[in-house]
Amino acid sequence: MKTKAIAFLLASICFTTLSEKAIAQDTSEVASTVSSEVKRAVFDALQVYRKSGISGLADAVSECWRVPRDFCLYLDFASRRIAVSVTYTGTPLEQYFYTESVSKRGRIWLKPNGRGQVANDQYLDAVDQVMSRVLINQRDKMFNGSP
């Protein structure tokens, strides 16, 4: 009886360990995909801003949300960050990019995932932090003459 119990316990530990590794691998793949989409959103937002300014950003984000997807969330956050940075030149922030407006669009998109508002708000905060780092990295590249 003890042998069977020990064998079962060892099998359970092995199964749990393998499951955790599989979950970690899936999480890593998801994080990589999110990271590349965030970078693409930053690149796209910067391109739109250079060509069409803040109104172009608002149009691009609005157009993206017509077919909602995670990328629209990232584009929205990148565009907001750019719009906020432009306010340092004296240009008032367009209402479309107020924190509450952007967060509201994000919450509407995330609501059906079933994780709850607290988890979704934490996700939005994390996206905003990543977006900030990516934009700072892009800015630094621009000032250093890199593409």
One Martini backbone bead per residue (centre of mass of N, CA, C, O) as a GRO file, in nm:
protein
  147
    1MET     BB    1   0.058   0.062  -0.022
    2LYS     BB    2   0.300   0.255   0.005
    3THR     BB    3   0.406   0.217  -0.283
    4LYS     BB    4   0.156   0.328  -0.426
    5ALA     BB    5   0.160   0.607  -0.293
    6ILE     BB    6   0.441   0.691  -0.387
    7ALA     BB    7   0.393   0.653  -0.689
    8PHE     BB    8   0.161   0.855  -0.706
    9LEU     BB    9   0.316   1.100  -0.600
   10LEU     BB   10   0.536   1.100  -0.820
   11ALA     BB   11   0.344   1.122  -1.059
   12SER     BB   12   0.218   1.391  -0.971
   13ILE     BB   13   0.475   1.558  -0.972
   14CYS     BB   14   0.550   1.511  -1.267
   15PHE     BB   15   0.290   1.623  -1.389
   16THR     BB   16   0.308   1.904  -1.266
   17THR     BB   17   0.582   1.981  -1.383
   18LEU     BB   18   0.504   1.948  -1.680
   19SER     BB   19   0.268   2.146  -1.675
   20GLU     BB   20   0.430   2.396  -1.590
   21LYS     BB   21   0.618   2.395  -1.836
   22ALA     BB   22   0.393   2.425  -2.046
   23ILE     BB   23   0.280   2.688  -1.936
   24ALA     BB   24   0.542   2.851  -1.951
   25GLN     BB   25   0.571   2.823  -2.256
   26ASP     BB   26   0.304   2.953  -2.332
   27THR     BB   27   0.363   3.223  -2.188
   28SER     BB   28   0.613   3.292  -2.353
   29GLU     BB   29   0.472   3.302  -2.629
   30VAL     BB   30   0.269   3.520  -2.555
   31ALA     BB   31   0.475   3.738  -2.472
   32SER     BB   32   0.611   3.753  -2.749
   33THR     BB   33   0.361   3.838  -2.908
   34VAL     BB   34   0.295   4.091  -2.749
   35SER     BB   35   0.565   4.233  -2.790
   36SER     BB   36   0.544   4.251  -3.102
   37GLU     BB   37   0.273   4.408  -3.105
   38VAL     BB   38   0.369   4.651  -2.947
   39LYS     BB   39   0.593   4.735  -3.141
   40ARG     BB   40   0.407   4.770  -3.385
   41ALA     BB   41   0.225   4.985  -3.259
   42VAL     BB   42   0.443   5.194  -3.221
   43PHE     BB   43   0.533   5.217  -3.511
   44ASP     BB   44   0.256   5.293  -3.631
   45ALA     BB   45   0.205   5.544  -3.456
   46LEU     BB   46   0.454   5.704  -3.548
   47GLN     BB   47   0.384   5.710  -3.847
   48VAL     BB   48   0.113   5.853  -3.822
   49TYR     BB   49   0.214   6.103  -3.676
   50ARG     BB   50   0.412   6.201  -3.896
   51LYS     BB   51   0.180   6.227  -4.119
   52SER     BB   52  -0.108   6.320  -3.920
   53GLY     BB   53  -0.098   6.328  -3.632
   54ILE     BB   54  -0.334   6.325  -3.390
   55SER     BB   55  -0.576   6.283  -3.578
   56GLY     BB   56  -0.457   6.027  -3.707
   57LEU     BB   57  -0.456   5.859  -3.451
   58ALA     BB   58  -0.757   5.865  -3.394
   59ASP     BB   59  -0.836   5.734  -3.661
   60ALA     BB   60  -0.670   5.470  -3.635
   61VAL     BB   61  -0.802   5.370  -3.375
   62SER     BB   62  -1.094   5.376  -3.463
   63GLU     BB   63  -1.057   5.183  -3.702
   64CYS     BB   64  -0.951   4.939  -3.542
   65TRP     BB   65  -1.214   4.909  -3.351
   66ARG     BB   66  -1.402   4.789  -3.573
   67VAL     BB   67  -1.185   4.539  -3.533
   68PRO     BB   68  -1.143   4.390  -3.264
   69ARG     BB   69  -0.823   4.377  -3.086
   70ASP     BB   70  -0.533   4.374  -2.925
   71PHE     BB   71  -0.386   4.578  -3.109
   72CYS     BB   72  -0.575   4.818  -3.045
   73LEU     BB   73  -0.484   4.851  -2.757
   74TYR     BB   74  -0.186   4.916  -2.826
   75LEU     BB   75  -0.241   5.154  -3.014
   76ASP     BB   76  -0.390   5.326  -2.809
   77PHE     BB   77  -0.158   5.349  -2.601
   78ALA     BB   78   0.053   5.469  -2.790
   79SER     BB   79  -0.111   5.718  -2.877
   80ARG     BB   80  -0.143   5.837  -2.598
   81ARG     BB   81   0.155   5.877  -2.537
   82ILE     BB   82   0.202   6.071  -2.770
   83ALA     BB   83  -0.014   6.282  -2.698
   84VAL     BB   84   0.109   6.353  -2.424
   85SER     BB   85   0.390   6.446  -2.529
   86VAL     BB   86   0.271   6.691  -2.695
   87THR     BB   87   0.182   6.871  -2.448
   88TYR     BB   88   0.478   6.991  -2.397
   89THR     BB   89   0.420   7.209  -2.646
   90GLY     BB   90   0.100   7.311  -2.571
   91THR     BB   91  -0.084   7.094  -2.654
   92PRO     BB   92  -0.378   6.978  -2.619
   93LEU     BB   93  -0.556   6.719  -2.507
   94GLU     BB   94  -0.732   6.492  -2.650
   95GLN     BB   95  -1.014   6.335  -2.541
   96TYR     BB   96  -0.956   6.054  -2.675
   97PHE     BB   97  -0.671   6.046  -2.478
   98TYR     BB   98  -0.781   6.004  -2.226
   99THR     BB   99  -0.747   5.784  -1.986
  100GLU     BB  100  -1.048   5.702  -1.962
  101SER     BB  101  -1.099   5.645  -2.262
  102VAL     BB  102  -0.885   5.425  -2.304
  103SER     BB  103  -0.971   5.239  -2.070
  104LYS     BB  104  -1.257   5.189  -2.165
  105ARG     BB  105  -1.186   5.046  -2.429
  106GLY     BB  106  -1.023   4.823  -2.290
  107ARG     BB  107  -1.246   4.709  -2.104
  108ILE     BB  108  -1.444   4.628  -2.323
  109TRP     BB  109  -1.251   4.420  -2.452
  110LEU     BB  110  -1.185   4.252  -2.172
  111LYS     BB  111  -1.453   4.165  -2.033
  112PRO     BB  112  -1.513   3.870  -2.178
  113ASN     BB  113  -1.267   3.700  -2.035
  114GLY     BB  114  -1.341   3.657  -1.707
  115ARG     BB  115  -1.119   3.795  -1.496
  116GLY     BB  116  -1.188   4.074  -1.426
  117GLN     BB  117  -1.127   4.397  -1.336
  118VAL     BB  118  -0.863   4.376  -1.178
  119ALA     BB  119  -0.704   4.209  -1.387
  120ASN     BB  120  -0.749   4.407  -1.623
  121ASP     BB  121  -0.616   4.654  -1.489
  122GLN     BB  122  -0.341   4.520  -1.459
  123TYR     BB  123  -0.300   4.475  -1.760
  124LEU     BB  124  -0.318   4.773  -1.846
  125ASP     BB  125  -0.076   4.862  -1.676
  126ALA     BB  126   0.129   4.676  -1.814
  127VAL     BB  127   0.094   4.786  -2.098
  128ASP     BB  128   0.175   5.076  -2.028
  129GLN     BB  129   0.463   5.010  -1.935
  130VAL     BB  130   0.562   4.878  -2.193
  131MET     BB  131   0.499   5.113  -2.378
  132SER     BB  132   0.690   5.310  -2.247
  133ARG     BB  133   0.953   5.152  -2.300
  134VAL     BB  134   0.930   5.137  -2.609
  135LEU     BB  135   0.919   5.443  -2.660
  136ILE     BB  136   1.189   5.510  -2.531
  137ASN     BB  137   1.354   5.332  -2.716
  138GLN     BB  138   1.273   5.476  -2.979
  139ARG     BB  139   1.371   5.755  -2.901
  140ASP     BB  140   1.667   5.677  -2.858
  141LYS     BB  141   1.713   5.583  -3.150
  142MET     BB  142   1.652   5.854  -3.285
  143PHE     BB  143   1.883   6.020  -3.130
  144ASN     BB  144   2.115   5.798  -3.229
  145GLY     BB  145   2.039   5.720  -3.548
  146SER     BB  146   1.854   5.491  -3.543
  147PRO     BB  147   1.583   5.309  -3.683
   0.00000   0.00000   0.00000
